[in-house]
Amino acid sequence: MTHKRLEVWKEAISLVVEIYKITQQFPKEEIYGLVNQIRRSAVSIPSNIAEGCARQTSKETTQFLHIALGSAAEAETQLIIAKELNYIKNEDEILNKLNLAKKMIVGLIKFYKTKT
């Protein structure tokens, strides 16, 4: 199955775009700090979904989906930090989008575990 057809991958790409837009508003001194960290963890989500789907076995695919889930948790933590620093005004929308992606990844993990 190609990753480009997966709704979870599409949702994760949309999440990355939103995070890039949000972090453009962060203070310039954060460009190599929190901005870089949030963007890297966000980009890692669809990247690991894609890499997992390119693997030969369900076990390998599941491993990369778990990495994507870990990256989502990392991005969530960083967004909460940004909120605490008042860099984000309305974090609910982006956190809801992130939580949806996490749920979708968990659903895909469950699907692949039934195939092993």
C-alpha positions, 0 to 999 in steps of 0.5 A, spaced: 500 500 500 502 506 498 503 511 503 500 517 499 493 514 499 493 513 506 488 518 510 493 518 516 499 520 511 495 526 508 493 528 515 500 528 518 502 532 512 496 537 513 499 537 520 506 539 518 503 545 514 500 548 520 506 547 524 510 551 519 505 556 519 504 557 526 512 557 528 513 562 523 510 567 528 515 565 534 520 569 536 526 570 531 531 567 537 527 561 537 529 559 530 534 554 532 531 552 538 524 550 539 522 552 532 527 547 529 525 542 534 517 542 533 518 542 525 523 536 525 518 532 530 512 534 525 516 532 519 518 526 522 511 523 523 509 523 515 516 521 513 516 515 518 509 513 516 511 513 508 518 509 510 514 504 514 509 503 508 515 502 504 517 496 508 516 488 506 513 486 512 508 488 517 512 487 523 517 492 520 511 497 518 509 497 525 516 499 527 516 505 523 509 507 525 511 506 532 516 511 531 511 516 528 507 515 534 513 517 538 514 523 534 507 525 535 508 525 542 514 529 541 511 534 537 505 535 542 510 536 548 514 541 544 507 545 542 505 545 550 512 548 551 510 553 546 503 555 549 506 555 556 511 560 553 505 564 550 508 563 543 501 560 541 495 563 542 489 558 540 493 551 541 487 547 541 486 547 534 493 544 532 493 539 538 486 537 536 489 535 529 495 532 532 491 528 537 487 526 531 493 524 527 495 520 533 489 516 533 489 514 526 496 512 527 494 507 533 489 505 528 494 503 523 498 499 528 492 495 530 491 494 523 498 491 521 498 487 527 492 483 525 496 481 519 502 479 523 
